[in-house]
Amino acid sequence: MIKKGLLLINIFALITIIQGNQIVLADANNSNDSILINSFERDLNGDGFQEYIRLNGSLMSNESNFFQDVWVTIEDAFEDEWSISLQHGYHPELTFKDLTGNKNPDIFYKVAKDEDLNSYHYQFYHFVNNKIKAITLPEHEHIEATFSNDFMIEINLSPSEKFKIDVSAHKDMYINDQIYNSNGKNKGNEQAIIAQNVDISPILISNSKGYGLKTTQLIYGKDKDDIVGELTTIWHYKENKWVNIKTEVQSKI
């Protein structure tokens, strides 16, 4: 005869963990077990057959929402299988958009670096000719921000592409820190700070161009507590490289 207590333990050995809009099943007795985070069906290679895609992970512990290992497996209709190792973190997500313009969905991965979802890591993959190719994410080849006269920060992307942010609202702080004199003259060659991409997300550029990526970077004054602006760029993937379609700078003061 099976005891009721033992039966209840077996029933509740599987627990449900809810993370945002994701529901995953984990074995309560072993936090290192593989967890199916999400699954999808997409025709990634354009052969007319759906590939079965599984996003898997293993939690650090039963009390943690941190996935210490994350990977995706892809199986086609002929039972060929591929696997991609992904960055660990919180709340891993997959998005499928045609970002390379070949009429087939690509694989875009996003995972939070911290539990408060303030910082993310991104990966991008293209499936072609039965091979998975990692594609470098877009970034500006040249970018710098400097304090210029009249309490302005100048952002230079190229000799022909420059932006300015009026930081006069912070002038007392900058005068006190010896960056400017009281007349707004820059006292040296102080550099402002432009962060690496703090957000990357797929975006529909137009019906003719299709999808691209939008990157967002924060612009800081004297330190990272002094946020003065935001730089956003729309990128289009063309001929195996990222092309800057549009860049904008917005003041955050």
C-alpha positions as protocol buffer text, in pm:
chain_id: "A"
residue {
  index: 1
  type: MET
  ca { x: 0 y: 0 z: 0 }
}
residue {
  index: 2
  type: ILE
  ca { x: 126 y: 351 z: -90 }
}
residue {
  index: 3
  type: LYS
  ca { x: 129 y: 590 z: 202 }
}
residue {
  index: 4
  type: LYS
  ca { x: -47 y: 924 z: 150 }
}
residue {
  index: 5
  type: GLY
  ca { x: 255 y: 1122 z: 273 }
}
residue {
  index: 6
  type: LEU
  ca { x: 486 y: 959 z: 17 }
}
residue {
  index: 7
  type: LEU
  ca { x: 232 y: 1019 z: -259 }
}
residue {
  index: 8
  type: LEU
  ca { x: 209 y: 1389 z: -174 }
}
residue {
  index: 9
  type: ILE
  ca { x: 587 y: 1423 z: -177 }
}
residue {
  index: 10
  type: ASN
  ca { x: 600 y: 1267 z: -525 }
}
residue {
  index: 11
  type: ILE
  ca { x: 322 y: 1489 z: -654 }
}
residue {
  index: 12
  type: PHE
  ca { x: 490 y: 1806 z: -532 }
}
residue {
  index: 13
  type: ALA
  ca { x: 842 y: 1703 z: -634 }
}
residue {
  index: 14
  type: LEU
  ca { x: 785 y: 1918 z: -941 }
}
residue {
  index: 15
  type: ILE
  ca { x: 733 y: 2284 z: -858 }
}
residue {
  index: 16
  type: THR
  ca { x: 635 y: 2568 z: -1084 }
}
residue {
  index: 17
  type: ILE
  ca { x: 855 y: 2877 z: -1096 }
}
residue {
  index: 18
  type: ILE
  ca { x: 707 y: 3190 z: -1250 }
}
residue {
  index: 19
  type: GLN
  ca { x: 947 y: 3449 z: -1391 }
}
residue {
  index: 20
  type: GLY
  ca { x: 780 y: 3748 z: -1551 }
}
residue {
  index: 21
  type: ASN
  ca { x: 564 y: 3600 z: -1826 }
}
residue {
  index: 22
  type: GLN
  ca { x: 761 y: 3273 z: -1833 }
}
residue {
  index: 23
  type: ILE
  ca { x: 657 y: 2954 z: -1657 }
}
residue {
  index: 24
  type: VAL
  ca { x: 920 y: 2684 z: -1611 }
}
residue {
  index: 25
  type: LEU
  ca { x: 909 y: 2346 z: -1442 }
}
residue {
  index: 26
  type: ALA
  ca { x: 1187 y: 2251 z: -1204 }
}
residue {
  index: 27
  type: ASP
  ca { x: 1262 y: 1943 z: -1000 }
}
residue {
  index: 28
  type: ALA
  ca { x: 1246 y: 2051 z: -635 }
}
residue {
  index: 29
  type: ASN
  ca { x: 1495 y: 1780 z: -542 }
}
residue {
  index: 30
  type: ASN
  ca { x: 1769 y: 1891 z: -784 }
}
residue {
  index: 31
  type: SER
  ca { x: 1820 y: 2257 z: -883 }
}
residue {
  index: 32
  type: ASN
  ca { x: 2084 y: 2159 z: -1141 }
}
residue {
  index: 33
  type: ASP
  ca { x: 1837 y: 1969 z: -1356 }
}
residue {
  index: 34
  type: SER
  ca { x: 1765 y: 2098 z: -1704 }
}
residue {
  index: 35
  type: ILE
  ca { x: 1458 y: 2319 z: -1722 }
}
residue {
  index: 36
  type: LEU
  ca { x: 1253 y: 2386 z: -2034 }
}
residue {
  index: 37
  type: ILE
  ca { x: 1214 y: 2765 z: -2016 }
}
residue {
  index: 38
  type: ASN
  ca { x: 1023 y: 2803 z: -2343 }
}
residue {
  index: 39
  type: SER
  ca { x: 971 y: 2631 z: -2677 }
}
residue {
  index: 40
  type: PHE
  ca { x: 897 y: 2756 z: -3027 }
}
residue {
  index: 41
  type: GLU
  ca { x: 836 y: 2637 z: -3380 }
}
residue {
  index: 42
  type: ARG
  ca { x: 990 y: 2846 z: -3659 }
}
residue {
  index: 43
  type: ASP
  ca { x: 1116 y: 2780 z: -4012 }
}
residue {
  index: 44
  type: LEU
  ca { x: 1468 y: 2911 z: -3955 }
}
residue {
  index: 45
  type: ASN
  ca { x: 1630 y: 2791 z: -4278 }
}
residue {
  index: 46
  type: GLY
  ca { x: 1349 y: 2854 z: -4526 }
}
residue {
  index: 47
  type: ASP
  ca { x: 1303 y: 2491 z: -4634 }
}
residue {
  index: 48
  type: GLY
  ca { x: 931 y: 2499 z: -4565 }
}
residue {
  index: 49
  type: PHE
  ca { x: 958 y: 2282 z: -4251 }
}
residue {
  index: 50
  type: GLN
  ca { x: 928 y: 2409 z: -3897 }
}
residue {
  index: 51
  type: GLU
  ca { x: 1227 y: 2368 z: -3666 }
}
residue {
  index: 52
  type: TYR
  ca { x: 1150 y: 2281 z: -3304 }
}
residue {
  index: 53
  type: ILE
  ca { x: 1341 y: 2522 z: -3077 }
}
residue {
  index: 54
  type: ARG
  ca { x: 1386 y: 2469 z: -2702 }
}
residue {
  index: 55
  type: LEU
  ca { x: 1529 y: 2727 z: -2463 }
}
residue {
  index: 56
  type: ASN
  ca { x: 1677 y: 2536 z: -2170 }
}
residue {
  index: 57
  type: GLY
  ca { x: 1850 y: 2631 z: -1847 }
}
residue {
  index: 58
  type: SER
  ca { x: 1952 y: 2522 z: -1500 }
}
residue {
  index: 59
  type: LEU
  ca { x: 1894 y: 2733 z: -1189 }
}
residue {
  index: 60
  type: MET
  ca { x: 2171 y: 2802 z: -940 }
}
residue {
  index: 61
  type: SER
  ca { x: 1948 y: 2682 z: -657 }
}
residue {
  index: 62
  type: ASN
  ca { x: 1584 y: 2629 z: -567 }
}
residue {
  index: 63
  type: GLU
  ca { x: 1580 y: 2968 z: -394 }
}
residue {
  index: 64
  type: SER
  ca { x: 1737 y: 3155 z: -688 }
}
residue {
  index: 65
  type: ASN
  ca { x: 1599 y: 3292 z: -1014 }
}
residue {
  index: 66
  type: PHE
  ca { x: 1951 y: 3298 z: -1161 }
}
residue {
  index: 67
  type: PHE
  ca { x: 2010 y: 3059 z: -1449 }
}
residue {
  index: 68
  type: GLN
  ca { x: 2373 y: 2945 z: -1419 }
}
residue {
  index: 69
  type: ASP
  ca { x: 2357 y: 2767 z: -1757 }
}
residue {
  index: 70
  type: VAL
  ca { x: 2139 y: 2856 z: -2056 }
}
residue {
  index: 71
  type: TRP
  ca { x: 2135 y: 2693 z: -2398 }
}
residue {
  index: 72
  type: VAL
  ca { x: 1907 y: 2653 z: -2697 }
}
residue {
  index: 73
  type: THR
  ca { x: 1858 y: 2336 z: -2899 }
}
residue {
  index: 74
  type: ILE
  ca { x: 1721 y: 2331 z: -3253 }
}
residue {
  index: 75
  type: GLU
  ca { x: 1583 y: 2016 z: -3415 }
}
residue {
  index: 76
  type: ASP
  ca { x: 1462 y: 2004 z: -3775 }
}
residue {
  index: 77
  type: ALA
  ca { x: 1204 y: 1779 z: -3939 }
}
residue {
  index: 78
  type: PHE
  ca { x: 1478 y: 1528 z: -4029 }
}
residue {
  index: 79
  type: GLU
  ca { x: 1595 y: 1500 z: -3664 }
}
residue {
  index: 80
  type: ASP
  ca { x: 1919 y: 1689 z: -3722 }
}
residue {
  index: 81
  type: GLU
  ca { x: 2002 y: 1888 z: -3409 }
}
residue {
  index: 82
  type: TRP
  ca { x: 2207 y: 2197 z: -3321 }
}
residue {
  index: 83
  type: SER
  ca { x: 2287 y: 2355 z: -2985 }
}
residue {
  index: 84
  type: ILE
  ca { x: 2396 y: 2707 z: -2884 }
}
residue {
  index: 85
  type: SER
  ca { x: 2548 y: 2792 z: -2546 }
}
residue {
  index: 86
  type: LEU
  ca { x: 2406 y: 3122 z: -2417 }
}
residue {
  index: 87
  type: GLN
  ca { x: 2503 y: 3376 z: -2151 }
}
residue {
  index: 88
  type: HIS
  ca { x: 2379 y: 3302 z: -1799 }
}
residue {
  index: 89
  type: GLY
  ca { x: 2155 y: 3543 z: -1608 }
}
residue {
  index: 90
  type: TYR
  ca { x: 1797 y: 3623 z: -1515 }
}
residue {
  index: 91
  type: HIS
  ca { x: 1482 y: 3597 z: -1725 }
}
residue {
  index: 92
  type: PRO
  ca { x: 1632 y: 3463 z: -2053 }
}
residue {
  index: 93
  type: GLU
  ca { x: 1428 y: 3541 z: -2364 }
}
residue {
  index: 94
  type: LEU
  ca { x: 1438 y: 3452 z: -2734 }
}
residue {
  index: 95
  type: THR
  ca { x: 1296 y: 3670 z: -3013 }
}
residue {
  index: 96
  type: PHE
  ca { x: 1267 y: 3564 z: -3377 }
}
residue {
  index: 97
  type: LYS
  ca { x: 1283 y: 3837 z: -3643 }
}
residue {
  index: 98
  type: ASP
  ca { x: 1434 y: 3853 z: -3990 }
}
residue {
  index: 99
  type: LEU
  ca { x: 1718 y: 4090 z: -3903 }
}
residue {
  index: 100
  type: THR
  ca { x: 1951 y: 3989 z: -4189 }
}
residue {
  index: 101
  type: GLY
  ca { x: 1707 y: 4031 z: -4478 }
}
residue {
  index: 102
  type: ASN
  ca { x: 1705 y: 3671 z: -4603 }
}
residue {
  index: 103
  type: LYS
  ca { x: 1329 y: 3626 z: -4542 }
}
residue {
  index: 104
  type: ASN
  ca { x: 1389 y: 3380 z: -4256 }
}
residue {
  index: 105
  type: PRO
  ca { x: 1369 y: 3456 z: -3883 }
}
residue {
  index: 106
  type: ASP
  ca { x: 1697 y: 3502 z: -3697 }
}
residue {
  index: 107
  type: ILE
  ca { x: 1761 y: 3423 z: -3329 }
}
residue {
  index: 108
  type: PHE
  ca { x: 1795 y: 3718 z: -3090 }
}
residue {
  index: 109
  type: TYR
  ca { x: 1874 y: 3640 z: -2725 }
}
residue {
  index: 110
  type: LYS
  ca { x: 1836 y: 3869 z: -2425 }
}
residue {
  index: 111
  type: VAL
  ca { x: 1914 y: 3794 z: -2060 }
}
residue {
  index: 112
  type: ALA
  ca { x: 1925 y: 4020 z: -1755 }
}
residue {
  index: 113
  type: LYS
  ca { x: 2255 y: 4053 z: -1568 }
}
residue {
  index: 114
  type: ASP
  ca { x: 2082 y: 4144 z: -1240 }
}
residue {
  index: 115
  type: GLU
  ca { x: 1758 y: 4050 z: -1072 }
}
residue {
  index: 116
  type: ASP
  ca { x: 1627 y: 4408 z: -1093 }
}
residue {
  index: 117
  type: LEU
  ca { x: 1647 y: 4386 z: -1477 }
}
residue {
  index: 118
  type: ASN
  ca { x: 1861 y: 4701 z: -1502 }
}
residue {
  index: 119
  type: SER
  ca { x: 2130 y: 4559 z: -1729 }
}
residue {
  index: 120
  type: TYR
  ca { x: 2121 y: 4301 z: -2007 }
}
residue {
  index: 121
  type: HIS
  ca { x: 2343 y: 4081 z: -2222 }
}
residue {
  index: 122
  type: TYR
  ca { x: 2254 y: 4016 z: -2587 }
}
residue {
  index: 123
  type: GLN
  ca { x: 2344 y: 3754 z: -2849 }
}
residue {
  index: 124
  type: PHE
  ca { x: 2241 y: 3725 z: -3214 }
}
residue {
  index: 125
  type: TYR
  ca { x: 2249 y: 3416 z: -3439 }
}
residue {
  index: 126
  type: HIS
  ca { x: 2174 y: 3347 z: -3805 }
}
residue {
  index: 127
  type: PHE
  ca { x: 2080 y: 2998 z: -3927 }
}
residue {
  index: 128
  type: VAL
  ca { x: 2187 y: 2940 z: -4288 }
}
residue {
  index: 129
  type: ASN
  ca { x: 2301 y: 2640 z: -4493 }
}
residue {
  index: 130
  type: ASN
  ca { x: 2239 y: 2414 z: -4194 }
}
residue {
  index: 131
  type: LYS
  ca { x: 2494 y: 2609 z: -3991 }
}
residue {
  index: 132
  type: ILE
  ca { x: 2451 y: 2850 z: -3701 }
}
residue {
  index: 133
  type: LYS
  ca { x: 2649 y: 3172 z: -3737 }
}
residue {
  index: 134
  type: ALA
  ca { x: 2701 y: 3421 z: -3453 }
}
residue {
  index: 135
  type: ILE
  ca { x: 2663 y: 3780 z: -3575 }
}
residue {
  index: 136
  type: THR
  ca { x: 2839 y: 4068 z: -3401 }
}
residue {
  index: 137
  type: LEU
  ca { x: 2603 y: 4324 z: -3255 }
}
residue {
  index: 138
  type: PRO
  ca { x: 2625 y: 4679 z: -3394 }
}
residue {
  index: 139
  type: GLU
  ca { x: 2833 y: 4955 z: -3239 }
}
residue {
  index: 140
  type: HIS
  ca { x: 2979 y: 5286 z: -3348 }
}
residue {
  index: 141
  type: GLU
  ca { x: 3334 y: 5261 z: -3480 }
}
residue {
  index: 142
  type: HIS
  ca { x: 3418 y: 5606 z: -3345 }
}
residue {
  index: 143
  type: ILE
  ca { x: 3236 y: 5796 z: -3074 }
}
residue {
  index: 144
  type: GLU
  ca { x: 3352 y: 6048 z: -2815 }
}
residue {
  index: 145
  type: ALA
  ca { x: 3196 y: 6308 z: -2590 }
}
residue {
  index: 146
  type: THR
  ca { x: 3380 y: 6615 z: -2465 }
}
residue {
  index: 147
  type: PHE
  ca { x: 3295 y: 6922 z: -2258 }
}
residue {
  index: 148
  type: SER
  ca { x: 3303 y: 7223 z: -2488 }
}
residue {
  index: 149
  type: ASN
  ca { x: 3263 y: 7595 z: -2419 }
}
residue {
  index: 150
  type: ASP
  ca { x: 2933 y: 7753 z: -2311 }
}
residue {
  index: 151
  type: PHE
  ca { x: 2839 y: 7459 z: -2088 }
}
residue {
  index: 152
  type: MET
  ca { x: 2788 y: 7219 z: -2376 }
}
residue {
  index: 153
  type: ILE
  ca { x: 2879 y: 6854 z: -2421 }
}
residue {
  index: 154
  type: GLU
  ca { x: 2970 y: 6771 z: -2780 }
}
residue {
  index: 155
  type: ILE
  ca { x: 2921 y: 6417 z: -2912 }
}
residue {
  index: 156
  type: ASN
  ca { x: 3124 y: 6329 z: -3221 }
}
residue {
  index: 157
  type: LEU
  ca { x: 3046 y: 6023 z: -3432 }
}
residue {
  index: 158
  type: SER
  ca { x: 3232 y: 6146 z: -3740 }
}
residue {
  index: 159
  type: PRO
  ca { x: 3351 y: 6481 z: -3877 }
}
residue {
  index: 160
  type: SER
  ca { x: 3009 y: 6527 z: -4038 }
}
residue {
  index: 161
  type: GLU
  ca { x: 2791 y: 6389 z: -3757 }
}
residue {
  index: 162
  type: LYS
  ca { x: 2800 y: 6586 z: -3433 }
}
residue {
  index: 163
  type: PHE
  ca { x: 2551 y: 6657 z: -3158 }
}
residue {
  index: 164
  type: LYS
  ca { x: 2545 y: 6895 z: -2861 }
}
residue {
  index: 165
  type: ILE
  ca { x: 2376 y: 6882 z: -2522 }
}
residue {
  index: 166
  type: ASP
  ca { x: 2324 y: 7195 z: -2314 }
}
residue {
  index: 167
  type: VAL
  ca { x: 2441 y: 7112 z: -1960 }
}
residue {
  index: 168
  type: SER
  ca { x: 2411 y: 7464 z: -1816 }
}
residue {
  index: 169
  type: ALA
  ca { x: 2157 y: 7332 z: -1564 }
}
residue {
  index: 170
  type: HIS
  ca { x: 2454 y: 7158 z: -1397 }
}
residue {
  index: 171
  type: LYS
  ca { x: 2696 y: 7448 z: -1434 }
}
residue {
  index: 172
  type: ASP
  ca { x: 2742 y: 7509 z: -1060 }
}
residue {
  index: 173
  type: MET
  ca { x: 2859 y: 7151 z: -1014 }
}
residue {
  index: 174
  type: TYR
  ca { x: 3093 y: 7172 z: -1314 }
}
residue {
  index: 175
  type: ILE
  ca { x: 3239 y: 7505 z: -1200 }
}
residue {
  index: 176
  type: ASN
  ca { x: 3295 y: 7362 z: -853 }
}
residue {
  index: 177
  type: ASP
  ca { x: 3470 y: 7059 z: -1009 }
}
residue {
  index: 178
  type: GLN
  ca { x: 3698 y: 7285 z: -1213 }
}
residue {
  index: 179
  type: ILE
  ca { x: 3560 y: 7171 z: -1549 }
}
residue {
  index: 180
  type: TYR
  ca { x: 3440 y: 7523 z: -1640 }
}
residue {
  index: 181
  type: ASN
  ca { x: 3509 y: 7873 z: -1521 }
}
residue {
  index: 182
  type: SER
  ca { x: 3221 y: 8103 z: -1430 }
}
residue {
  index: 183
  type: ASN
  ca { x: 3199 y: 8230 z: -1791 }
}
residue {
  index: 184
  type: GLY
  ca { x: 3138 y: 7882 z: -1932 }
}
residue {
  index: 185
  type: LYS
  ca { x: 3487 y: 7837 z: -2074 }
}
residue {
  index: 186
  type: ASN
  ca { x: 3614 y: 7481 z: -2065 }
}
residue {
  index: 187
  type: LYS
  ca { x: 3926 y: 7480 z: -1845 }
}
residue {
  index: 188
  type: GLY
  ca { x: 4080 y: 7168 z: -1997 }
}
residue {
  index: 189
  type: ASN
  ca { x: 4008 y: 6882 z: -2232 }
}
residue {
  index: 190
  type: GLU
  ca { x: 3770 y: 6692 z: -2007 }
}
residue {
  index: 191
  type: GLN
  ca { x: 3595 y: 6393 z: -2156 }
}
residue {
  index: 192
  type: ALA
  ca { x: 3235 y: 6304 z: -2085 }
}
residue {
  index: 193
  type: ILE
  ca { x: 3134 y: 5938 z: -2073 }
}
residue {
  index: 194
  type: ILE
  ca { x: 2929 y: 5737 z: -2323 }
}
residue {
  index: 195
  type: ALA
  ca { x: 2821 y: 5398 z: -2196 }
}
residue {
  index: 196
  type: GLN
  ca { x: 2814 y: 5082 z: -2401 }
}
residue {
  index: 197
  type: ASN
  ca { x: 2473 y: 4980 z: -2531 }
}
residue {
  index: 198
  type: VAL
  ca { x: 2234 y: 4967 z: -2237 }
}
residue {
  index: 199
  type: ASP
  ca { x: 1950 y: 4838 z: -2455 }
}
residue {
  index: 200
  type: ILE
  ca { x: 1933 y: 4656 z: -2788 }
}
residue {
  index: 201
  type: SER
  ca { x: 1599 y: 4562 z: -2938 }
}
residue {
  index: 202
  type: PRO
  ca { x: 1459 y: 4459 z: -3279 }
}
residue {
  index: 203
  type: ILE
  ca { x: 1263 y: 4731 z: -3455 }
}
residue {
  index: 204
  type: LEU
  ca { x: 1071 y: 4752 z: -3783 }
}
residue {
  index: 205
  type: ILE
  ca { x: 1257 y: 5010 z: -3992 }
}
residue {
  index: 206
  type: SER
  ca { x: 1017 y: 5011 z: -4289 }
}
residue {
  index: 207
  type: ASN
  ca { x: 821 y: 4769 z: -4505 }
}
residue {
  index: 208
  type: SER
  ca { x: 1096 y: 4778 z: -4769 }
}
residue {
  index: 209
  type: LYS
  ca { x: 1395 y: 4741 z: -4534 }
}
residue {
  index: 210
  type: GLY
  ca { x: 1226 y: 4512 z: -4284 }
}
residue {
  index: 211
  type: TYR
  ca { x: 1360 y: 4473 z: -3931 }
}
residue {
  index: 212
  type: GLY
  ca { x: 1679 y: 4613 z: -3782 }
}
residue {
  index: 213
  type: LEU
  ca { x: 1816 y: 4682 z: -3436 }
}
residue {
  index: 214
  type: LYS
  ca { x: 1779 y: 4986 z: -3214 }
}
residue {
  index: 215
  type: THR
  ca { x: 2064 y: 5052 z: -2971 }
}
residue {
  index: 216
  type: THR
  ca { x: 2050 y: 5292 z: -2676 }
}
residue {
  index: 217
  type: GLN
  ca { x: 2351 y: 5441 z: -2496 }
}
residue {
  index: 218
  type: LEU
  ca { x: 2353 y: 5672 z: -2195 }
}
residue {
  index: 219
  type: ILE
  ca { x: 2567 y: 5987 z: -2192 }
}
residue {
  index: 220
  type: TYR
  ca { x: 2718 y: 6093 z: -1859 }
}
residue {
  index: 221
  type: GLY
  ca { x: 2885 y: 6417 z: -1755 }
}
residue {
  index: 222
  type: LYS
  ca { x: 3154 y: 6399 z: -1487 }
}
residue {
  index: 223
  type: ASP
  ca { x: 3055 y: 6052 z: -1359 }
}
residue {
  index: 224
  type: LYS
  ca { x: 2787 y: 5785 z: -1383 }
}
residue {
  index: 225
  type: ASP
  ca { x: 2564 y: 5964 z: -1134 }
}
residue {
  index: 226
  type: ASP
  ca { x: 2546 y: 6256 z: -1378 }
}
residue {
  index: 227
  type: ILE
  ca { x: 2321 y: 6137 z: -1663 }
}
residue {
  index: 228
  type: VAL
  ca { x: 2291 y: 6415 z: -1921 }
}
residue {
  index: 229
  type: GLY
  ca { x: 2161 y: 6244 z: -2236 }
}
residue {
  index: 230
  type: GLU
  ca { x: 2072 y: 5939 z: -2438 }
}
residue {
  index: 231
  type: LEU
  ca { x: 2202 y: 5835 z: -2779 }
}
residue {
  index: 232
  type: THR
  ca { x: 1984 y: 5605 z: -2991 }
}
residue {
  index: 233
  type: THR
  ca { x: 2077 y: 5450 z: -3324 }
}
residue {
  index: 234
  type: ILE
  ca { x: 1878 y: 5250 z: -3580 }
}
residue {
  index: 235
  type: TRP
  ca { x: 2088 y: 4986 z: -3757 }
}
residue {
  index: 236
  type: HIS
  ca { x: 2018 y: 4793 z: -4078 }
}
residue {
  index: 237
  type: TYR
  ca { x: 2209 y: 4474 z: -4164 }
}
residue {
  index: 238
  type: LYS
  ca { x: 2322 y: 4493 z: -4526 }
}
residue {
  index: 239
  type: GLU
  ca { x: 2593 y: 4302 z: -4714 }
}
residue {
  index: 240
  type: ASN
  ca { x: 2716 y: 4132 z: -4396 }
}
residue {
  index: 241
  type: LYS
  ca { x: 2762 y: 4449 z: -4194 }
}
residue {
  index: 242
  type: TRP
  ca { x: 2560 y: 4692 z: -3983 }
}
residue {
  index: 243
  type: VAL
  ca { x: 2472 y: 5025 z: -4143 }
}
residue {
  index: 244
  type: ASN
  ca { x: 2377 y: 5328 z: -3931 }
}
residue {
  index: 245
  type: ILE
  ca { x: 2038 y: 5443 z: -4060 }
}
residue {
  index: 246
  type: LYS
  ca { x: 1967 y: 5714 z: -3805 }
}
residue {
  index: 247
  type: THR
  ca { x: 2121 y: 5846 z: -3483 }
}
residue {
  index: 248
  type: GLU
  ca { x: 1956 y: 6083 z: -3238 }
}
residue {
  index: 249
  type: VAL
  ca { x: 2069 y: 6245 z: -2914 }
}
residue {
  index: 250
  type: GLN
  ca { x: 1818 y: 6347 z: -2650 }
}
residue {
  index: 251
  type: SER
  ca { x: 1891 y: 6555 z: -2342 }
}
residue {
  index: 252
  type: LYS
  ca { x: 1803 y: 6394 z: -2009 }
}
residue {
  index: 253
  type: ILE
  ca { x: 1854 y: 6709 z: -1801 }
}
